[in-house]
Amino acid sequence: DIVMTQSPDSLAVSLGERATINCKSSQSTNYLAWYQQKPGQPPKLLIYWASTRESGVPDRFRGSGSGTDFTLTISSLQAEDVAFYYCHQYYNTPWTFGQGTRVEIK
Amino acid sequence: QVQLVQSGAEVKKPGASVKVSCKASGYTFTGYYMHWVRQAPGQGLEWMGWINPNSGGTNYAQKFQGRVTMTRDTSINTAYMELSRLRSDDTAVYYCAMEVTIPYWGQGTLVTVSS
């Protein structure tokens, strides 16, 4: 199985500042997605293929990386961005997910 | 556009079974594997398995072998996930999901197991 390791587990950032979340895969893949999840809601797709922004997602969300190392950057944190964020590899079965990163306002 | 619409919330007693449905539209149902993923309260995402809607073939996570059954009805473009011998730690939101270039998810079905 491909193991996805996210860091950090939680992150507190001031409004308007940058938030950076990392995800490391135990095997190379570019079928890498990033999700935002708020309480009581399903995961919302932000980024797929590691760096392609889903339609309608604000451009302050940027995915980067390739192979085994990936990053989600929120360039200017807004109040509505408070949520959990997960990376997900969908290249191999089983699908595997990072453990999640909680993003809060400092 | 791709849509996955799941059945409503369920409350079950320990030892019972639950069957969750996932109706697909907007793509060729038999062309893409359907996955099932669950999320316990306050926890992360856990892959349970997939079904090939074309052949009916399945691949289950070892953790759920013997308790989960995934089926489909191609006449109504619907996939099902049945989990038996429910325990309290099966309380979770269950999602169906598939990938057509990008991943698509259902809205989730809350299954509560409580005596």
Boltz contact constraints between the chains, C-beta under 6 A:
constraints:
  - contact:
      token1: [A, 33]
      token2: [B, 103]
      max_distance: 6.0
  - contact:
      token1: [A, 42]
      token2: [B, 105]
      max_distance: 6.0
  - contact:
      token1: [A, 42]
      token2: [B, 107]
      max_distance: 6.0
  - contact:
      token1: [A, 42]
      token2: [B, 108]
      max_distance: 6.0
  - contact:
      token1: [A, 48]
      token2: [B, 102]
      max_distance: 6.0
  - contact:
      token1: [A, 90]
      token2: [B, 99]
      max_distance: 6.0
  - contact:
      token1: [A, 90]
      token2: [B, 103]
      max_distance: 6.0
  - contact:
      token1: [A, 94]
      token2: [B, 47]
      max_distance: 6.0
  - contact:
      token1: [A, 94]
      token2: [B, 61]
      max_distance: 6.0
  - contact:
      token1: [A, 95]
      token2: [B, 47]
      max_distance: 6.0
  - contact:
      token1: [A, 97]
      token2: [B, 44]
      max_distance: 6.0
  - contact:
      token1: [A, 97]
      token2: [B, 45]
      max_distance: 6.0
  - contact:
      token1: [A, 99]
      token2: [B, 44]
      max_distance: 6.0
  - contact:
      token1: [A, 100]
      token2: [B, 44]
      max_distance: 6.0
